[in-house]
Amino acid sequence: MKKLPMHFTLKPLLAGFFLTALFALSSCGNKETANTESTEAPKSMIADAPKDDGPGLGRFKNITLAAMDKKVAVEGHTIFESKCSACHNPTEVKKVGPGLKGVTQRRQPAWILNMITNPAEMTQKDPTAKDLLAQHLTQMTFQDVSDEQAKKILEFLRDNDAGGAEVAKK
């Protein structure tokens, strides 16, 4: 059997190495998604926005909340029960993920909305979400929640944190 010269066997190896290195270098850096459009919250949300964690990563940027809307909060509770309650309690008690009592005092509204609608990117790139993932050891999955449903869940969480959310206490 004829033995191939060494340069014939090294070329594919070197080409593979350089392609891998080129791919690794091209994927470095912080590539933001092109969608920087600010999504407004419904008028049913309140004007106090504490927290310093920033808005997180996703469609929601600057959210100004209006007065609490109990009807929307009740709708949000129904959505919370079907989409979130398998992993989260509306109390401080941890399930799979953290208990959510007080979340609206700890996080910006935009951060909460982005976590609900964009959990994978949030836990990969947002420092607070990364810390939560490290603490709870479970990746939050996207539950096919629309932006409107996420806003209703936020309204439920606000009502829950204000001591309202009578439906959550049952």
Secondary structure, 3 states (H helix, E strand, C coil): CCCCCHHHHHHHHHHHHHHHHHHHHHCCCCCCCCCCCCCCCCCCCECCCCCCCCCCCCCCCCCCECCCCHHHHHHHHHHHHHHCCCCECCCCCECCCCCCCCHHHHCCHHHHHHHHHCHHHHHHHCHHHHHHHHHHCCCCCCCCCCHHHHHHHHHHHHHHHCCCCHHHHC
